[in-house]
Amino acid sequence: VTRLADLPATVDLLIIGAGTAGLVAAKTAAGFGADTLLVEAHRTGGDCLWTGCVPSKSLIAAAEIAQSARDGSHLGVHVDGIRVDFAAVMAHVHGAMATIAPVDSPETIEQSGARVVIGRARFTGPRRAEIDGRPIAFRQAVIATGSAPTLPHTPGMEGVSVLTSDTVWDLTTLPERLVVIGGGAIGCELGQAFARLGSRVVLVQRGPRLLPKEDENAARIVTAALEDDGVDVRLSTEVVRVEANDDGESGILHLVDGTSVPFDRLLAALGRFPRTEGLGLDAAEVRTTERGHVIVDRALRTSNPRIWAAGDVSGLPQFTHTAGVNGSVAATNAVLGLRRTVSDVVPRVTFTHPEVAAVGLQPSEAAANGCSVQTVDHTHVDRAIVDDRTTGFTSLVIDGRGRLRGALIVGPRAGESLGEASLAVSAGLKTNAIASATHAYPTYSDALFNAAVADVRERLQSGALNVAVRALSRVRSWRVR
Ligand SMILES: Cc1cc2nc3c(=O)[nH]c(=O)nc-3n(C[C@H](O)[C@H](O)[C@H](O)COP(=O)(O)OP(=O)(O)OC[C@H]3O[C@@H](n4cnc5c(N)ncnc54)[C@H](O)[C@@H]3O)c2cc1C
């Protein structure tokens, strides 16, 4: 790590925040030979590594094993006396983070050619900033400060130490009764995982359904799956008041429907807000939206032509893969003066069981965009049948020319099947490209393959192509007589 005192007066590229967006931006810029400085206030690696994707997917992995053991009797395997050692589960969670951490360490980044400084950065002008009070000038800058969990402001909440995705990883004992507030991706993933590990979970969602950003049928399947795992899902309700116990952790939630829910721990999963406080955006002449996101154009440039933004702070889809790709785009544009633009094709996966994986246009948007939908229910997918996991479906959204414009997959490992659909959507491939590629059997991707085959068949059976194929077949049958 570079010491503040050793910094030059001016750098080519100043990157603020060493989460996925900042890390990728730094490596990209250093690779181009730019004099790059990456500033991180806390620890390099950001939310994905320390509080987001890595710990949550590690916890989900343990929860899945617990559930598979319980479920084994469906397939004739009886596992008795399942015991979850929560401390050991958390040791696995922290072990996964420790294994991945070196990839994002200051040493690794410095090896790529960028300087790394630990400190808090703040803009003091359109081309100037300071790091822990030490002034520095920049030719270009990338804002990659990410986002933080939103806290609830319900009366009484101040008396309870509310867990968020920032702090839940510090738990050492499994909460017996856990209330999760918020039914988006994070609330559903963590609520289900804790239920599978043995907590009694109540999930409170203000809106009428879980996963409001996802397809309604997908959300219905996930809701049923959570309930099967013992989660008490309360929809269309809100917390009006909290009564805290003396321990500062447990208490009773009072809901707007008049019911009350006792809890040992409370987990807020209410969405995230951009981290821009104290960043000096006004001094930098960088404009933000009403919700505080840094406004960027499609090349990720802010209202200050020398400053760019990538990752959660930019208000674009809040995923690690978006942060990474856009970090690279921002750094490339800043350093090389190019105008690369961000992609509209952003795949996303909710890692519940079953998973919900989506890219591009969704079935509900098909008609309005002149597209049709091909759906294969997983009751017809041999892999799902042999695994005894037939709850789910694969839907392809296809335009009039047969190009794949979107996909929605609900099922085990749906995220793994999504890559093929994402490639097809971003490359503008047609269903016949998927249908003519041999797919290994039996895999969950058979569903996508069969949906594509069904579409190709339908197209063959209608219109001029059908006439031509039938004529060819007739000619052939005369000739081989
Ligand atoms: C529980 C959970 C699960 C998730 N699961 C997934 C998933 O499975 N897949 C997926 O794609 N995404 C997932 N996400 C989202 C993903 O973590 C984020 O989209 C991603 O981490 C955003 O990266 P970023 O670089 O924009 O910001 P961050 O990772 O938040 O990094 C920003 C960095 O900037 C630093 N910083 C802030 N202000 C300053 C300052 N003034 N000076 C210096 N440094 C500063 C911060 O300390 C931080 O390290 C999950 C998120 C959560 C919370």
The ligand as a Gaussian input file, in Angstrom:
#p B3LYP/6-31G(d) Opt

LIG

0 1
 C      -26.420000      -9.354000       0.798000
 C      -26.047000      -8.991000      -0.605000
 C      -25.958000      -9.970000      -1.563000
 C      -25.586000      -9.652000      -2.857000
 N      -25.507000     -10.656000      -3.771000
 C      -25.144000     -10.378000      -5.029000
 C      -25.008000     -11.419000      -5.978000
 O      -25.208000     -12.593000      -5.665000
 N      -24.628000     -11.104000      -7.239000
 C      -24.389000      -9.802000      -7.610000
 O      -24.050000      -9.565000      -8.764000
 N      -24.507000      -8.790000      -6.729000
 C      -24.868000      -9.047000      -5.447000
 N      -24.966000      -8.024000      -4.541000
 C      -24.701000      -6.642000      -4.992000
 C      -23.206000      -6.340000      -5.060000
 O      -22.611000      -6.639000      -3.829000
 C      -22.992000      -4.880000      -5.437000
 O      -23.684000      -4.578000      -6.619000
 C      -21.511000      -4.569000      -5.674000
 O      -20.756000      -4.913000      -4.547000
 C      -21.328000      -3.083000      -5.987000
 O      -19.971000      -2.815000      -6.166000
 P      -19.438000      -1.319000      -6.157000
 O      -18.010000      -1.383000      -6.594000
 O      -20.338000      -0.408000      -6.853000
 O      -19.508000      -0.833000      -4.634000
 P      -18.931000      -1.461000      -3.253000
 O      -18.616000      -2.876000      -3.363000
 O      -19.919000      -1.026000      -2.216000
 O      -17.587000      -0.680000      -3.042000
 C      -17.524000       0.695000      -2.757000
 C      -16.271000       0.951000      -1.937000
 O      -16.080000       2.371000      -1.841000
 C      -15.557000       2.666000      -0.567000
 N      -15.824000       4.098000      -0.315000
 C      -17.032000       4.713000      -0.176000
 N      -16.865000       6.033000       0.001000
 C      -15.528000       6.267000      -0.040000
 C      -14.732000       7.445000       0.071000
 N      -15.279000       8.658000       0.236000
 N      -13.385000       7.329000      -0.014000
 C      -12.813000       6.113000      -0.208000
 N      -13.514000       4.963000      -0.309000
 C      -14.868000       5.050000      -0.239000
 C      -16.302000       1.733000       0.354000
 O      -15.612000       1.539000       1.565000
 C      -16.367000       0.449000      -0.496000
 O      -15.297000      -0.409000      -0.237000
 C      -25.305000      -8.307000      -3.214000
 C      -25.381000      -7.303000      -2.242000
 C      -25.734000      -7.629000      -0.958000
 C      -25.786000      -6.543000       0.073000

